[in-house]
Amino acid sequence: MDRTERFYKIDQMIHDRKLVPFVDLMEALEVSRATLKRDLEYMRNRLNAPIVWDRDAGGYRFDTPHAEAGAQYELPGLWFNSGEVHALLTMQHLLTDLDPGGILTPHIQPLIARLNGLLGSAENTAEEIRRRVLIVGLGKRDIKLAHFEKVGAALLRRKRLAITYFARGSGLTTEREVSPQRLVYYRENWYLDAWCHLRSDIRNFALDSIREANVIERKAREVSHRSMDEVLGPGYGIFSGRRLQHAKLRFTPERARWVAQETWHPKQKGQYEAGGSWRLEFPYADHRELIMDILKFGADVEVLGPADLRQRVAEEAARLTALYAAAPKAKAATV
């Protein structure tokens, strides 16, 4: 932790415990004896912290008479780290976006008030932070509240679901009986990981593609977390599959300045090549989402392997070329 965080930690420990030995402060802050002494001296002399050493009790405490005398003591503003501010603003983003007809609607105001208090605790009002820091969500698809409630009820009650499901990939609508295992929020959309009794296998369903959903009063089939992760966890993206392949991508030096700092997969391997290109490798089980992410980089990325993935991307690029080659030329504007 940095110096300002240490000040807050010292203040919190003394406030909570009333008396804190020097050794306990050292262990909690993970600093040397000299560093801790400098921190305490700075808090006393520069921040007017009423911290005193109680020789008889063997620890540091606040000097109550000094504090009651009205001496100014205020810690410097502490900004949230990236994970904390993202979590707080994401919670607000989700609560604000809550369907007004949901069962939680009457109860969210206390939650929002509590979040406002947390956000406003760092010398800035919550409104100012929300105005200055934005959480932007793209690609969100609408789902029916009734379907979400039924999926959630079956999931927690460990019951089966009868669903009418529209598969966008094939354009087919099927009737299925599934045993819900877990809900996943991924890229602004909700998905259900479940055992599909029609396919006798683990499947992933987009909730916005469920056309009808009804709880069946039959016990859901339990699938171990390990089995779920073996099918849905190892590969790239949301699509499942047991047969893993390893994508090998090469990004141009210009694009490498961004991609080299990105995490595409927990088990990815990346390295710079001669000339500044970035070579990235990671496992995937289904090519559909991966191809979409590759194509958004245009000519700044080349698929090195496997051959099947390279061929699929090449075919898609050829389709794009044919599409734009055949497009009519825009007429020159006349004045």
C-alpha positions in Angstrom: 0.0 0.0 0.0 1.1 3.6 -0.6 1.8 6.2 2.1 -1.7 7.7 2.1 -3.3 4.2 2.5 -1.0 3.6 5.4 -2.2 6.7 7.1 -5.8 5.5 6.8 -4.8 2.1 8.0 -3.1 3.5 11.1 -6.1 5.7 11.8 -8.5 2.8 11.4 -6.6 0.4 13.6 -6.2 2.9 16.5 -9.9 4.0 16.2 -11.2 0.4 16.2 -8.8 -1.1 18.8 -8.3 2.0 21.0 -4.8 0.8 21.7 -2.4 -0.7 19.2 1.2 -2.0 19.9 4.0 -0.8 17.6 4.6 -4.4 16.4 1.0 -4.8 15.4 1.2 -1.7 13.2 4.4 -2.9 11.6 2.9 -6.3 10.7 -0.4 -4.8 9.4 1.4 -2.3 7.2 4.2 -4.6 6.2 6.8 -1.8 6.6 10.1 -1.4 8.5 10.4 0.2 11.9 11.9 3.3 10.5 9.1 3.7 7.9 6.4 3.4 10.5 8.1 5.9 12.8 8.3 8.4 9.9 4.6 7.8 9.1 3.6 8.4 12.8 5.7 11.5 13.0 4.2 12.9 9.8 0.7 12.3 11.0 1.4 14.0 14.3 3.3 17.0 13.0 1.8 17.7 9.6 -1.8 16.3 9.9 -2.3 17.1 13.6 -3.2 13.5 14.4 -3.6 13.2 18.2 -1.7 10.0 18.4 0.3 9.4 21.5 2.4 6.6 22.9 1.0 5.1 26.1 4.0 3.7 27.9 2.0 2.1 30.6 -0.4 0.3 28.3 2.3 -0.5 25.7 0.7 0.9 22.6 -0.5 3.9 20.5 -3.8 5.6 21.2 -5.6 8.8 20.4 -5.2 11.6 22.9 -8.8 12.2 23.9 -8.3 15.6 25.6 -6.4 16.8 22.6 -9.2 15.7 20.3 -11.9 17.3 22.4 -10.0 20.6 22.4 -11.0 20.9 18.8 -7.6 20.5 17.1 -7.8 20.1 13.4 -7.2 16.6 12.3 -8.0 15.5 8.8 -6.5 12.8 6.6 -5.7 13.6 3.0 -8.2 12.5 0.4 -7.9 8.8 -0.5 -8.9 7.9 -4.1 -10.3 4.5 -4.8 -8.2 2.0 -6.7 -9.3 0.9 -10.1 -11.0 -2.3 -8.9 -12.9 -0.5 -6.1 -14.3 2.4 -8.2 -15.2 0.0 -11.0 -17.1 -2.3 -8.6 -19.0 0.6 -7.0 -19.9 2.3 -10.2 -20.9 -1.1 -11.8 -23.2 -1.8 -8.9 -24.8 1.6 -9.4 -25.0 1.0 -13.2 -26.8 -2.3 -12.6 -29.2 -0.9 -10.0 -30.0 2.2 -12.1 -30.7 -0.1 -15.0 -33.0 -2.4 -13.0 -36.3 -3.1 -14.6 -38.9 -0.9 -12.9 -41.2 -3.8 -12.6 -38.8 -6.0 -10.7 -39.4 -7.3 -7.2 -36.3 -5.4 -5.9 -37.5 -2.0 -7.2 -39.0 -0.8 -3.8 -35.8 -1.9 -2.0 -33.0 -0.4 -4.1 -33.1 3.2 -2.8 -31.4 2.3 0.5 -28.8 0.4 -1.5 -28.2 3.4 -3.8 -28.0 5.7 -0.8 -25.4 3.4 0.7 -23.4 3.4 -2.5 -23.6 7.2 -2.7 -22.1 7.3 0.8 -19.2 5.0 -0.1 -18.5 6.9 -3.3 -18.7 10.2 -1.5 -16.3 9.2 1.2 -13.2 10.1 -0.7 -13.5 14.0 -0.5 -15.8 14.0 -3.5 -19.5 13.9 -3.8 -21.0 10.8 -5.4 -22.6 12.9 -8.1 -19.2 14.4 -9.1 -17.6 10.9 -9.3 -20.4 9.6 -11.5 -20.1 12.7 -13.7 -16.3 12.2 -14.1 -16.1 8.4 -14.2 -18.4 6.6 -16.7 -19.2 2.9 -17.0 -20.2 2.4 -20.6 -22.0 -0.8 -21.6 -22.4 -1.8 -25.2 -24.3 -4.7 -26.9 -26.9 -5.2 -24.2 -29.9 -7.2 -25.3 -33.3 -7.0 -23.6 -34.7 -9.9 -21.7 -38.1 -10.5 -20.3 -38.4 -10.0 -16.6 -40.7 -12.9 -16.2 -38.2 -15.3 -17.9 -35.4 -14.1 -15.7 -37.5 -14.5 -12.5 -38.4 -18.1 -13.5 -34.9 -19.0 -14.3 -33.7 -17.6 -11.0 -36.4 -19.4 -9.1 -35.6 -22.8 -10.7 -31.9 -22.2 -10.2 -32.2 -21.6 -6.5 -35.0 -24.2 -5.8 -33.0 -26.7 -7.8 -35.9 -27.5 -10.2 -35.9 -28.1 -13.9 -37.0 -25.6 -16.6 -39.0 -26.2 -19.7 -37.9 -23.6 -22.2 -38.6 -22.6 -25.8 -35.2 -21.6 -27.1 -34.3 -19.7 -30.3 -30.7 -20.4 -31.4 -29.5 -17.4 -33.4 -26.7 -19.4 -34.9 -28.9 -21.9 -36.7 -32.1 -19.9 -36.7 -34.0 -22.8 -35.2 -36.4 -22.8 -32.3 -36.5 -25.9 -30.0 -38.4 -27.1 -26.9 -36.0 -28.1 -24.2 -35.9 -29.4 -20.6 -32.9 -28.1 -18.7 -31.4 -28.4 -15.2 -30.1 -24.9 -14.4 -26.6 -24.8 -12.8 -25.5 -21.1 -12.7 -26.2 -17.7 -14.1 -23.4 -15.8 -15.9 -23.3 -12.0 -16.6 -20.9 -11.6 -19.6 -20.4 -8.6 -21.8 -23.6 -6.9 -20.6 -25.8 -9.9 -21.1 -27.1 -12.8 -19.0 -26.5 -16.5 -19.8 -27.6 -19.7 -18.2 -25.2 -22.6 -17.8 -27.4 -25.8 -17.6 -27.6 -29.5 -18.3 -29.7 -29.9 -21.4 -31.8 -33.1 -21.2 -32.5 -32.9 -25.0 -28.8 -33.0 -25.8 -27.7 -34.9 -22.7 -24.8 -32.5 -22.2 -23.8 -29.2 -20.7 -25.1 -26.2 -22.7 -25.0 -22.4 -22.4 -28.2 -20.4 -23.1 -28.6 -16.7 -23.7 -31.5 -15.6 -21.6 -32.6 -13.1 -24.2 -33.1 -16.0 -26.6 -35.6 -17.8 -24.3 -39.0 -17.3 -25.8 -40.9 -19.2 -23.0 -39.9 -20.5 -19.6 -41.7 -22.6 -17.0 -40.6 -24.2 -13.8 -41.0 -28.0 -13.7 -41.6 -29.6 -10.3 -38.9 -32.1 -10.9 -35.5 -32.2 -9.2 -32.8 -30.7 -11.3 -29.8 -32.8 -12.3 -26.7 -31.7 -10.4 -23.5 -31.2 -12.3 -20.3 -30.7 -10.4 -18.5 -27.3 -10.6 -15.5 -29.1 -11.9 -17.4 -30.6 -14.8 -19.0 -27.3 -15.6 -15.6 -25.6 -15.6 -14.1 -28.4 -17.7 -16.6 -27.7 -20.5 -17.3 -24.0 -20.1 -14.2 -22.7 -18.4 -11.1 -23.5 -20.4 -11.9 -22.0 -23.8 -12.1 -18.4 -25.0 -15.4 -16.5 -24.6 -18.8 -17.6 -23.6 -19.2 -20.6 -26.0 -18.6 -24.1 -24.6 -16.8 -27.1 -25.9 -14.6 -30.0 -24.7 -12.2 -30.0 -27.6 -9.6 -27.2 -27.1 -7.4 -25.7 -29.7 -4.8 -23.0 -29.4 -5.2 -19.8 -31.3 -2.0 -18.1 -32.5 -2.3 -14.5 -33.5 0.2 -11.9 -34.6 -0.6 -8.2 -34.1 1.2 -5.4 -35.9 3.6 -3.2 -33.9 1.1 -0.4 -33.9 -1.7 -2.5 -32.5 0.7 -4.3 -30.1 0.9 -1.2 -28.0 -2.6 -1.9 -26.9 -3.0 -5.7 -27.2 0.2 -6.5 -25.2 -1.5 -5.0 -22.2 -4.8 -6.8 -22.6 -6.0 -10.1 -21.1 -7.8 -12.2 -23.6 -7.7 -15.4 -21.6 -6.3 -16.4 -18.1 -3.9 -18.9 -19.7 -2.7 -16.8 -22.6 1.0 -16.5 -23.6 2.3 -13.4 -25.3 5.7 -12.2 -26.5 7.2 -9.5 -28.6 8.8 -10.5 -31.9 11.4 -8.9 -34.1 10.1 -5.6 -35.4 7.7 -5.0 -32.5 4.9 -7.4 -33.4 3.0 -9.1 -30.6 2.4 -12.9 -30.8 -0.5 -14.1 -28.6 -1.6 -17.7 -28.0 -4.5 -18.9 -25.9 -7.0 -21.9 -25.8 -10.4 -21.8 -27.4 -13.2 -24.3 -27.9 -15.6 -22.5 -30.3 -14.5 -20.2 -33.1 -17.7 -18.0 -33.3 -17.0 -15.3 -30.7 -13.2 -15.5 -31.4 -13.6 -14.7 -35.1 -15.7 -11.7 -34.3 -13.0 -10.3 -32.0 -10.3 -11.0 -34.5 -12.1 -9.3 -37.3 -12.5 -6.1 -35.4 -8.8 -5.5 -35.7 -8.9 -5.7 -39.5 -5.5 -6.0 -41.1 -3.7 -5.3 -37.8 -3.9 -9.0 -36.9 -3.0 -12.2 -38.7 -4.1 -15.7 -37.6 -1.1 -18.0 -37.6 -3.0 -21.1 -36.5 -4.6 -23.4 -36.3 -5.3 -23.8 -40.1 -9.0 -24.1 -39.6 -9.3 -20.8 -37.8 -7.1 -19.1 -40.3 -9.2 -20.5 -43.1 -12.5 -19.3 -41.5 -11.1 -15.8 -41.0 -9.8 -15.7 -44.6 -13.2 -16.8 -45.9 -15.0 -14.1 -43.9 -12.5 -11.5 -45.1 -13.2 -12.6 -48.7 -16.9 -12.2 -48.1 -16.3 -8.6 -46.9 -14.1 -7.9 -49.9 -16.8 -9.2 -52.3 -19.5 -7.2 -50.5 -17.7 -3.9 -50.7 -16.4 -4.5 -54.2 -19.9 -5.0 -55.4 -21.3 -2.0 -53.5 -22.5 0.9 -55.7 -20.3 4.0 -55.7 -21.8 6.9 -53.9 -23.0 9.6 -56.3 -21.0 12.9 -56.1 -22.9 15.6 -54.3 -24.2 18.4 -56.4 -24.6 21.9 -55.4 
